[in-house]
Structures are given as C-alpha cells and as structure tokens.
Amino acid sequence: MTITREHDAEVGRLLAGTSHDPHSFLGAHPLGDGSVVVRVFAPNADRVILLPEDGGGEPVPLEPAHPAGLFTITLAGQLLPYRLRFARGDHTWERADPYRFLPTLGAQDLHYLGEGSHRRLYEKLGAHVRTVDGVRGVAFAVWAPSARGVSVIGDFNSWDRRAHPMRSLGSSGVWELFVPGLSYGEHYKYAVRGADSVEYEKADPCAFQSELRPKTASIVANVRAHDWTDSEWMERRRSRNPYTSPMSIYEVHLGSWRRHSDGSWLTYRELADELAGYVSQMGFTHVEIMPVQEHPFDGSWGYQVTGFYAPTSRFGTPEDFQYFVDRMHRAGIGVIMDWVPAHFAVDPHGLARFDGTFLYEHEDVRRRFQPDWGTYTFNYGRHEVRNFLVANALYWIREYHVDGLRVDGVSSMLYLDYSRKAGEWTPNRFGGRENLEAIDFLKEVNEAVYGEGTGAVTVAEESTAWPAVSRPTYLGGLGFGFKWNMGWMHDTLEYFRLDPVYRQYHQGTLTFSMVYAYNENFVLSLSHDEVVHGKASLLHKMPGDEWQMFANLRLLHAYQHAHPGKKLIFMGDEFGQRGEWSHDGSVEWMALAYPPHEQVRRLVADLNGLHRSEPALHALDHDPEGFQWLDFSDSANSVVSFVRWSPGREDHVVCVFSFTPVVRYGYRIPVPEPVRYREILNTDAEIYGGSNVGNMGGADGEAVEHLGHPYSMALTLPPLAALYLKPER
C-alpha cells in the first residue's frame, strides 16, 4: 500500500467531514496517459470490486490505498459504466458509484435559488427519486452555504457520515449528491460540519415526510402519487369570488377533533371520511385545520414547526393528507390551512443554526428570538430564506390543493418591538419599529399566492390596527385576502360575559365594531385561543343559570352569523362544549346526548344553512351597502336591530337582538318596507331549547313612523334571543 500526500490530505478531509468536492477525487477520472483511475472511499469494507455493467468485462478488485478505507484501481482505456461490490468478512453488497454522476441541479436553478426567486424550490432541494444515466436513485440537495462539509446519512449507509459526502455547488451554498439504488421510504438526515466546526445532524428542511416524533429523520416521499378527483372543485374555485360567496369556517385540531376509543388518533383518511360527513351535515363551507406541518411537540398544537414541507406523520403519509383534502373537496368543503412563517422551533434537528451559523434565523439576537413562544424568527431580509417560505406557501396550494392559508402571528412579524421591552429590540433603518423586511416578505407571498390564479386565499391573524392588511399591494396594502377581526371577538365576548342587568351600560362595546367593519375584509373568529388556558369554554363564558347560559350562547351564534364578515368557530363550540379544549383528548361528543347541546348544534346548522341560502347574509359582507342600522340606541332595553341587504337591495333580512332575559311585547322597530315579514329564525324556538316565545311565524310592517323611518313593525321579543325576519314576496 502506497500512501500519497494527495491521498492522505483528501482522506483526512473525508474523515473530518470537510470535503467540499468529493467528486473531484472519488469516482472515475481520466489520467494524462489515456488511462482512468477509480477511487472509492469505503471505511466499512475490507474489499471493493469493480463490476463493469452490461457484461463489458471481468470484475476487477480495487487495491487498498489508505488504511482509513480508500481503494483505487488504474485501468487502461475508456471506462464503461460500472457498479461496485463491497465486502466485509462474509457480508457483501453492491451499488452504483455515486461519484460518477454529474450534478442534478443546473445553472439556472442555482441562479434562481441565489436571487431568491425559485418558486419551485422544493422540486430541486430536498430528496427526489430520479433516473440519471439510466440509473434509478435519489438526488439529495440542501442549502448550507457556510458549512465546512455535508454528508447524507441514513439506513442505507448505517448512518455513517463518512459514507456519502456531498459536493458544494459553489457560491449557491447548495450541497448535492445523487445516491443510486435508493427509492421512496428511505430514512435520512444531513450530517453538517458547521462553520463553527460542530457537527450537526439535521432533518431535511425540504423533506416531504418525517418520522413520527420523538424520532426526527426525514423520509423520501412522493407527493405526486395521489390520483386527484377534485377537478370540478378546483375549476369552481378558480372562478369563484370569495368575497361575495358564503364562508362559514369550522376550525379543527385534527389530533383532538375525534379519537379512537383507546385514545389513539384518527388517520388523515379516517378524519376525511368522518369530518367531511359532519361538516356537510352542519352546513359549514370550509374547514380550517390548525398546523399540520411537522412539529416535534404535541403541546405546541403545530405552531412550532420543524418540517415546513411535510404534513405531520401523526396521522399518516403525504398521500393520506392529499386524500383528506381531496375528500373534503368532493364533499363541497374548502380546506384552509394554518401556515406559520412567523417563527420556527429551536429543536436541534430543525432549522436552528443549520450550518453552524444563524442561517434561517436573524444574526442579531434582538431580532432572532421570539419571547412569547420560545422560538426563532426568520431572517426575512435574506433572499434564500424568503424564497424558502414563498415556495412553501405555493407548495401547499399546488401539491395539496389547499384552498387558503391562514397566516399565524402576523403582528409578531410586523413589529420589531413585538413583546419586547426597551433595549430588547433594534429599530429599522429609518428609526421606526416596523419590520420592513417582514413587510416586504408578506407582500411577496400574497402576490405569489394570488398571482397563481388558482382561487386560493390568504387570511391574516393580525391583532393590531395595522392599516390595509387585506388590501392589494398595488394600493399600499399587505395583500391578504382576509383578516381575522380580533377586535370584534374581544369586544363581543366582553359584552356577553356581562350580567344582562349591566349590559345597558356597555352597548357601545357591542356596536363599536361597525365603526371599522369595512376597513378590512374581516373574518369574525371565535377561535381555539378563546377556549384554553383558563379562559373557559364559550358556554361557560356566558352569565346566568343553566338556561340563560345556553340562551346567551344561541344568541352569540346568531349575532355572529348576522354581523357583516365571514364566520369562524372552533370545534366543540357548535354545540356548547362545557370543558375547555384540550389537545390531549377529544371534543366532548357525549354532550350531544343531552338536549341543550344537541339543540345548540341544530341551531348552528340552521344558521349555516341561512348563511349559505340568503345572499343578504353573505354577498355584501365587505361592502357597507350590505348593512343598515335600524336601531342601536336602545341601551336601556339592550336591544339592537339592523338590516342585511342583498346586492342591488333586491332582498333583505331584518335582524333583531334582545340581550336581556325579559320578554318584550309590542316592541317597535323600523323596517324598510310595509310588508309581511316572515320569521325565518328565532333562537328562542323550542327546537333550539328556548321558551318558544315569538311572533307566530311573522309580523306586518306598517306605515307607522318610528325613529325617523316611515315604516315600522311591532314584535314580541323573546328573552336572550335573536330574530331574523324576511319580507314575504
């Protein structure tokens, strides 16, 4: 065995995991005299034999060239395609040589990645089964620009970082390797020798599938395997106007909506079939699922992500999740997915300090750490990071057909001082508190989503008064389609918590939302955040005895459905679950055996039906032409009334709300026309658990002036109840 200086130096780099270009040394290389040298690094083998493919010659043993496991052979003439046979004792195995293949990424891909404009980044980075030069295998590629070396490790090489070092593709920061003989289902990670000389074992940032926690390996998966059957839905979505269409959203945590009797999770496929049936029965138009991107900690509810391109393995495979979306679409139900670009988990196998530097996170600790959640925030000023996230948003819309992205924690992105004290944040270049890079990112991702032309929407969870969140970027907005109305949620629940005797002093709290109702395209949200952490369930926020609690809850649901804006409620609230939500259990379905809960559920189903069937209750949700106060001044009786108009004022629904447990007879309200009004909803009806006080099916509008209106109507107002009335034509 002759050990050359070249061999010694290169083997040293291979052993240390710091080789930037193993292909320049390993594999087959022509020599100046017309011969070819083949070098193989196999630290776990005793012997290596070259096997010419297609019967092109006899097997040729390689000679040991370094005690660490380098084998070489010099052959005369042109080298034909070959395989390698390895032996250790009596055990042998074969594979093609990974170091005889050209890079699987081209110059154009690297250019787009470098400038942050590769909208299909996930098709190039990650792990992809491909056939190269007639050989099937997996092409691995990962962005780690400051790494001293990167290897791919997995079951296929006994997790030995020495076995498959990757090559650096120059200034792009991408490391690449094609490993022949691999296919779908392989478990793998990247062994990254960081810029700080520390070795990290990292999951693939672009992996399509991950192991079930607490395991953390990535899995080679095929996201094009599902045979979609929702073409009709997708075509309708493309032409549908989301602002004038009904949108009643059922927010769901997949792990706790329903469980098996032994407490185990339902799979995506089981959830699809059961949830589609229930949501259809209830009349919701959409489900919004809390984050399904891979996350290590159940208690984060999915909001601390490690695998941005992988649906969580808790409930099945990527194809199983595609079945879930497909099944929803076939049932006529849209799927909105919570998406979390505001921050990411600090777990060591994830994005944190990926290449030994602050790569995805900000280098300045005052912009890096999110104190509320103990997570890292993205560096939105870095092109490649922004590209990673924009491509991710498009990935879920393209590959999983999701109908919308509800973007979590937008406020934490917009403000540099969000949840930070003085001295814990740095101002922007103009001295302000706005995160200019995050603002640019949000505009870019919204332009990308709407630029696709698929009809998918974006929804912002933004809790401040930031202007024009749901206005187009060309008008100076952030470009979201919708925004959660956190102000409405807060004020409405504060009002409903009050004992009815005190509500007369706080009617402005209830009606204030109409001052700003059309500043944004609002979604009225009664979300999971309102029924956890000691806040009590919706039912137990309501004051009074048992009957009044349920009456108040029915009144709240009816008020939400009548108020301008799209609707969202969290699972369990549709029937008045008593306990707070817990991610460790299931929704309290047993409560439906008790009439008050079943009656609330029936009311919500009927409200959804009216929301869908009455254009006046949805078509002008974001247009002030669709709303008219009748009377908001009767605070002494805690009664408000208004009209919801259909487009062109062709039809309308009169909505009346009495927020005290007092029956009011002959109560007069203004109405638009002196016609017969049919009572299309009464939350005090016996079928909903009420006392059955009402108007015998309707009342007559009269030419009697009231509150400056030429027409009015006398009603019997039930206790703690809502009435919807529609003119009979």
N, C-alpha and C positions, 0 to 999 in steps of 0.2 A: 504494500500500500504506500503510494507516494502522495504526501500531503503538500499541495502547493500553497503559496501565500494567498493566491486568489481564492482557493477552496476554503482555506481557514477563515479568511475575512468574511466571505459570504455565508458560510455555515454559522459563524458567530452571529451574524445579523438574523439568520433564520431562527437560531436558538433563542435569541433575545427578543424575537418578535418585532424587529425594527427594519425589516427589509421593505423598501418602497417598490421594488420592481423585481420580484422573484422570477418573472417570466424571462428576464434578460439573462438569467443564469441557469434556471431549471428548464427542462424540456429539451427539444432538439435544436441545435444551432450549427449552421454551416461553418466550416473552417476554410482557411485560405487555400488549402491544397486540394479542395474538392471533396473532402470527407465531411462527415457530420458527427458531432459529439452529442450524446444524450446524457443528461444529468437528472437524477431522481433523488429527492430527499425523502427518506423513509425511515425515521428514527425507530419505528416499532417493528421493522423487518430484519430478518437475518440475510435474506436473499431477494434479489429482484431480477426478473427475466423479462426481456423484451419479446413481445409476440407480434410479428407482422400480421396485419389483417388481410383478409381475402386470400389466404394461402400464399402470400408473397415471399415466403422464405422460412427458414428454420428458427426456432426460438433461440435467443441469444442472451446468455447470462451477463448481467452488468457486474462490474468489478467494484469492490468497496474502495472508496476514495477518501473517506474520513470516518473516524470511529463514532462520530455522532449520528451517522446514518446516511451519508452521501454515497451514492452509487453512480458510476459512469461507464460509458462504452463509446468508443470511436469506431464508426463504420465508414467504409469506403462507398462513394457514390451517393445518389439521391435516396433519402429516407422516405419510405412509403408510410401510409397511416399505420399506426401500431397501438397495441394495448400493453399493459404492464401486469405481470403476475408477481405477487408478493408472497413471501413465505416466512413464517416464524415457527420454528420447530416443525410439527406435523400439520400446522394450520396454514392454508393458502387462500388467497383471494385475488380477484382481478378487477381492474378498472382501466378506463382510458386515461391518458395523461392530461390533467387539467392545464398543464403549462404548454400545450401545443396549439391553443386556440387564441384567436385574435379577440380584442375587447368586444363586448356585446353592446356597448354604448358608442354612438357615433359622435362626430364633432359637433353636429347641430344640436343634439341632445345636451351635450356638455355646455354649449353656448347658452342655450335657453335656461339650463339649470343655474348657470353662473349669473345671469342677469335677473333671475327670479321670475321668469315668465313661462315656465314649463307647466301648462295647465293639466298635463297628463303625466306628471312626475311619477306617480305611482306605477305607471307602466314600465318605467325604466329602473327606478330604485326599488329595493326590496328583493324578493326571491321569485323568479319566474321560470316555469318549466318551458324549455325551448329545445329545438333541434338545431345543432350547429355542425356544419360539415357532415351531415348525416348521422350525427351522434346526439342522442337524447340525454338531457341533463337539466340542471338548474343553474340559471345565471343569477348570481348574487351581486348586489351593488348597494353601497351605503355611503352617505356623506359624512366624512370625518376629517376635515381639512387640516387640523393641527395634530392628528395622530402621528406617532412615530412608526406605527405599523398596525395592520389589522389582519386578523385571520378569521375564517369562518369555521365554527366548531359545531359538532352535533353528534347524534347517534352514529352517523356514518363514518366518523373518524375517532370514535371513543372520546369525544370532547377534548381532543389533543390540539392545542393551539399551534403546534409545530407542523401539523399535517397539511394544512391548506392556507398558507399565507396569500393575501390578496395583493393586487398591484394598484398603485396610486396612478390615477389618470391626470397627473399634473396639477395645474392651478385650479382645476374644478373642485378639488377636495374630495372627489369620488374615488372609492376603492372598489375594485371589481374582480370577480373570479367566476368562471364557468366550471362547474363540477359535473363531469359526465356520470351517467348511471343513476342519478337521483331523480326522484319524482315527487308527486304530491304526498303529503303526510309526513315528510321528513321534519324532525325537530332540530332546531338550530339556534345559535346566537352568534354574536361577533365578539371575538377577543380583541379588545382595543388596547394597544400600548399607547397611553396618553402622552400628551405634551409634557405632563408632569412626571413621566416615567412610571406612573402607576398603571397596572394592568386592570382593565375593567371588563366584565362580562356583561354585554348589553343585548337586550332584545332588539329586534329589527324595528326601527321607527316606522317603516312602511310595511310591516308584516300584515298580511290579510287575516291571520288567525294566530291565537296564542293559546298556551296551555292554561288549564283551569288553575286558578290560584290555590295553594300558595306557590305552585310551580310557575316558572316565568319564561320558559323557552318560547320562541316563535315557531310557527308551523307553516310549511309550504302549502299554500291552498290555491284553489281555482275559483275565482269569483265570476267566471263566465260559464259555469257548468249548469246553472239553473235555466230551465226552459220556461221563459216568462209567458204568462197567459193574460196579461193586463193591457194589451194594445188598445182596446177600446177606451179603457180608463185614461191611459196616457194621452190619447188623442183628445178626449174631452178636456183633460186638464190643460192642454196646450191652448185651447180656445176659450176656456172659462175665465170670467172676470172674478177674481177672488174678493174684490171689494163689494160687489153688488150681489154676491152669492151668499147663501146661508153658511155660517160657520159656527158650529157648536162643538166644542172640543172636550174630549174626555181624557184627562191626564192620568197616566198609568205608570206605576213602577212594576216592571214585568216580574220581578222576583217576589212581589208580595200581593199582586192582584188576587191570585188564587194559587193554592198549593195542593199537592197530593196529601192524602190522609196521613202519610208518615212524615209530613213536613217538608218533603223534598220539592224542588222547583218543578214547574211545568216546563217543557221544552218550547222552543220557538214554534214548532209545529202544533203542539197541543194548545199553546196560547192562541195561535192564529185561529184555530177552529172554534175554540170556546169564546174568545174575545170578540171575534167577528160576529158571532151569533148574538152575543149580549149587546154589543154596541148597536147593531142593526135594530134589535128589539127596542132599545132605548131611544133611537132616533138621532143619535149624535152623527155629525157629518165627518168628524175626524177623531183620531186618537193622537195624543201627544205622549211619546214614550220618554221617560227620564233616561239619562245617557246609557247607551248600550255599547259605547266604545270601551275597550278592555281596560279594567281597573283592578288593582290588587285588593282593595279594602271594601268589603260589603257596606260598611257604615258610611262611606262617602257617597253612597247612592249613585255612583258612577261619575261624580263631578270631579274626581281626581284621577285623571286619565294617564295611562302609560302606553296604550296601544291605540293610536288615533285612527288607524286604518282597519282595525279588527273588531267586529262585533263580539261582545263578551262570550267566552266559551261556557259560561254558566248555563246557558240554555241551548247550546248546540253549535253547529258549524255555520260558516258564512252562507252556505246554500240554504240551511234551515231558516236563517233570518230573511233571506230573499223570499223563501216560501211564505213567511209571515207577512211581508209587505204585499206580495202577490195576492195572497188570500184576502187581505183587507181590501185591496182594490177590486177584486171580483165581487166583494160584498158591497161595493159602492162607498167605501170608507177611506178617507185620506189618512196618510201617516206623516205626522210631524215629529222630527227627532230633535231632542235636546243636543246641542253642539257646544263644546266647551273650549273656545280658543283663548279664554282669559288667563288660564293658568294650567299647570300640569304637576303631576305627582313627583315628589322628590325621591322616590324609591330608587335604589342604586342600579337596578337593571333597566331603568327607563331613560328618559331624555336628559336627565340631570348630569351636568358635567360630562357630556357624552364622549368627547375626545380628549379629556383632561383639561379642557378649557370650558368657560361658560359659553357654550355654543348656541343652544336654543334659548337659554335664559340671558338676561342682561348682565353685563360685567359689573356694573355699579350695583352694589348690594341694596342701595336705596331705591332701585328700580327692579331688582331681581326678585325680592321676596314679597309674597302676599300674606300679610299677618293674619287676616281673618281665617284663612284656610290652611295655613302652614304649607303653602305650595310655592312653586316658582312661576314667575310671569315670563311670557315670551318676549324676546327682543324683536319688536315689530319693525325696527329700523334696519334689520338685516335682510337683504333681498331673499336669500335662500330660506330663511325662517318663514317669511311671509309667503313665499311660494309653497312651502310645505303645507301651510294652513289653507291657502286658497285652493290648491289642488285637492286637499282633503274635503273641503266643502263640496266641490264638484264631484268628487269620487262617490259620496253617499247619494247624490242625486242621480248620477249616471249609472252606477253599478248596482245600486239598491233601490232605485226608483222612488226614494223618499220624496214626499210632496212639499216638505218645508223643513227649515232649520230654525229652531228657536234658540237664539244665541244667549247663552248664560253669562251673567255677570258683566254686562256691557259697561255699567257705571264704573266698575273697578278698572276697566281698560281706559276709559276716557280721562280720568283724573289721576295725575301723578301723586296727589296727596290723599288718595282714597284710603281711609282707615289708617292714615299715618299722622303722627304728631309733628310739630315743628322740629326741624332738624333731621327728620327721618325721610325726607324726600328732596329731590332736586328739581328746580324749575326748568321749563323748556328754554329754548334759545332766545325767546322773547321775554323771559322772566315770568311767564304765566304757569298755571297749574294744569293746563291741558296737555295730554299726551299726544303730541302731534303725529308721531309715528303710528300709534294705535288708531287714530282717526283716519289716517290715510289707508291703513290696512282694512278697516271696516268698510270704507267706501269701495276699496278694490274688490273685496269679497262679495259685496252686494252687487256691484256692477258685473262681476263674473257670473253670479247665480242668475240674475235677470237677463244677462246677455246670452245665456244658453237658449233662451226662448222655449223652455220646457213647461212653463207654467208653475214651476216650483216657487215658493215664497220664503221670505225670511222674517223672523219675529224677534224683536229685541226685548230682553228683560233689562230695562233701564229705569232706575228708581229716582232719578233726579229730574230737574226741569230743563235738561239739555234740549236746545231747540232743534226742530226739524229732523228728529230721529227717523221718522217714517216718510221723509220727503226725498225725491230723487236727488242724486248727487249734482246733476246739472242745475238744480235750483239751490244748491248750497247745503243740502241735507246729507245725512249719513247713508241714505239709500235703502234702508229697511222697508219692507212692505207693511209691517205692523209693529206696534209697540204694546207691551203689557201696560195696562192702566193701574199702576200701583197706588196712585192717589185715590182713585175710586175705591179700590179694595180696602185701603186703610180707613178712609172716611166712612164708608158704608158699614164696615164691621164695627167701628167705634160707635156708630149710631145704633146699630142693632143690639149692642151689648147693654145699652141703657135700659133701665126700667121704663116702661111706657109712660109713667107719670112724669118723667123728666125729659121725654123726647121733644116736648113742645118748646123747650129752651135751646134745642140743638138742631132745628130743622135745616138751618143753613149748612150744617155739616153734610147733610144728605143731598141737598140740592146744588152744592158748590161745584160738583163735577160737571154740570152743564156749562159752566163758565168757560171751561177749556176742552170740552168734549170733542171739538173738531180741530184742535191744534195738531193732533196726530191721528193716524189710523189705529184706533185703540182696540185691544182685546181686553175684555173685562175678566180678570183672572181671580178665581178663588182656588189657589194652588196648594200644593203639598206643604209649602212653607208656612201656611196658616194653621196647620193641624198637627204640629210637632213641637217638641221642646217646651212643654208646659203651657202651650197656647190654647189647649183644649180643642176638641172636635168642633165642627160648625154647630152641631146640635147643642153642645154644652157651652157655647158662647152665648146662646140665647137666654134671656132672663125669664123668670116666672116659673110656674109649676109645669108639670109634665105636658099638659095640654097646650099651654102657652108657648113652651119651647118648640113643640112641633109646628104650631101655627106660625110662629116667627120664622122658622126655617122655611116653611112653604112660602111665606111672604117674601123672604130673601131671594129664593129661587125665581119667583115670579118677577120681582123687581129687577133682577139681573137680566132676565130674558126680555124685558120691555125696554130697558135702558139702551140708548144707541151704543153700538160697539159689538164686536164678535164676542163669543162666550167661551169660557173655560171653567170647568170644575174638576176637582180631584176625585179619584176613585173613592168610593165609600160615602162621599158627601151627597150622592144622588139618592141615598135612602136614609141619611141621617145616622151614620155610624156613631156609636157613643164614645168609643175609645179613640185616643189619638192614634195616628198612623204609626206603625212600627214596621221597619223593613225586614224584621226577623220573622214576621208571621204573615197572616193573610188578612184580607178585608173581612170584616165581620158578617159574612154572608148569613150566618144563622139568625141574625136580627130580622131578616125578611120573613121569618115565621111569625113575627108579631105585627099585627095590623098597622100600627102607626108608621112603621118603617116601610112596609110594602106600599102604603098609601102615598108616602112621600115619593117613593120610586115611581109610582104611577103618574104622579103629578109632573115629575121631571120629564118623563117620556112624553106626556101630552104637551108640555111646554116646548120640547124639541120639535114635536110634530107641528105645532103652530108656527114656530120659528121658521121651519122649512116651507110650510104651505102658504104663509101670509107674507107677500112681498113687503108689506108695510113694516114688518118686524125684522127685515134684514137688508132690503135692497138699498136703503139710504143710510146705512149705519154710519157712514163717514161724510155725510152731506147734511148741513144744517136745514136744508129744505125738507128733510125727513122727520123733523121734530118740532112740536109746538107745545109750549106750556098752556094748560088750561087754568090751573090754579096751583101756585106753590106758596101762597101767602098764609094759608090757614094753619099756622103753627099751633094755635090754641087747641085744635082738634087733631093735630098731627095727621093731616090728610094732604096728599098731593095728587094731582091729575095732569095728564098730558096726552097728546095725540102723536101717534106714529103714522106717517104718511107713506104711501107707495109712490113710485116715480110718476111724475105728472099729476100728482094728487088725485089719481083715479080712484083710490080707495084709502081707507084709514082704519086704525084701531084706536079706540079710546081706552086709556089705562088709568085706573084709579087705585090708590093705595091708602089703606087706613092702618096706622101704626099703633093703635091702642086697642085694648080688648073690650071696646064699647060698641054696641050696635047703634048705628045712626040711621034713623028713619027720615025719609023725605029730604035727604041731603042733596043739595042742588049743585051741579057743576055745569060750566059752559060746555057746549058741543058744537061741532062745525055745521050740522045740518038739522033741520026739524023733521027727522025721520025716525022710524022704529029702529032701535039698536038691540041687537041680539047679544045676549051674554054668552060669549064663547069660552070664557074661563072664569071660574070662581074658586079660589084656593080654599074657601070655607065649605066647599061641597062635601057632602057625606062620603063620597067615594075617595076623597083625599084625607079623610079623618077629621073634617070640620064639623061645625054645628049646623050646617045646611041652611044658613041664613042667606037670602039672596033676593032676586028680583023676578022670580017665576019665569025665568028664561029671557027676560029683556025689559026694556023701558022705552018710553017715547020721548024723542026730542021735541021741544015745544018752542014756539016763537015767544019766549019769555026772556027778556034781557036779564043778564046776570054777569056781574063783574066786567061790564063794558062789552060783553058779547051779545049778539042779537038772539042767539038760541041757547037753550039750556035744557037740562034733564034732571028730574028728581029720582034719586036712587035710595035703596036701602043698602047701607054699607055694613058688611059683616065684620065681626071682630078680628083684628090682626089678620087682615086678608087683602087680597088683590082681586080686582075685577078687570077683565078685558071685554070690551064691547065693540061690536062691529055693525055698521049700518046694514039693514036688510035692503037688498036691491030688488 
